[in-house]
Amino acid sequence: MITPVDAGQAAVAELQAPGSPYKASVSLASSAFGYAMGQQAADWIEGKSIPKAIDVLPALLTPQSLAGYAADMADPAAVFRDLARRDQYLRFYGNTCADQRAQFVNFPWSSERPRQD
């Protein structure tokens, strides 16, 4: 059985239960995304450059991958600082800063296309 998107607590508990019919769930890594949004807001206020867009990548959770995922979501700041870990959950596109705020995202972007950084 596959659970709905975003691996709620009940789905995670089922994935961990021995003999459970649940085999997978999909998560949008809310902790990592929330941390990234907060960090981008803080950077914007400080006048730093931030991404024009953030793509939240779905993560497939299985009984085998659950421990690593849980550790990442427990410490989203560490995930944000580690580019390899961050790239598992988020993809950033373009850059902007306060003095360019009148500009907007006008290029195609999707996690399904190769990176263009």
Rosetta blueprint (number, residue, H / E / L):
1 M L
2 I E
3 T E
4 P E
5 V E
6 D L
7 A L
8 G L
9 Q H
10 A H
11 A H
12 V H
13 A H
14 E H
15 L H
16 Q H
17 A L
18 P L
19 G L
20 S L
21 P L
22 Y L
23 K L
24 A E
25 S E
26 V E
27 S E
28 L L
29 A L
30 S H
31 S H
32 A H
33 F H
34 G H
35 Y H
36 A H
37 M H
38 G H
39 Q H
40 Q H
41 A H
42 A H
43 D H
44 W H
45 I H
46 E L
47 G L
48 K L
49 S L
50 I E
51 P L
52 K L
53 A E
54 I E
55 D E
56 V E
57 L L
58 P L
59 A E
60 L E
61 L E
62 T L
63 P L
64 Q L
65 S L
66 L H
67 A H
68 G H
69 Y H
70 A H
71 A H
72 D H
73 M H
74 A H
75 D L
76 P H
77 A H
78 A H
79 V H
80 F H
81 R H
82 D L
83 L H
84 A H
85 R H
86 R H
87 D H
88 Q H
89 Y H
90 L E
91 R E
92 F E
93 Y E
94 G L
95 N L
96 T E
97 C L
98 A H
99 D H
100 Q H
101 R L
102 A L
103 Q L
104 F L
105 V L
106 N L
107 F L
108 P L
109 W L
110 S L
111 S L
112 E L
113 R L
114 P L
115 R L
116 Q L
117 D L
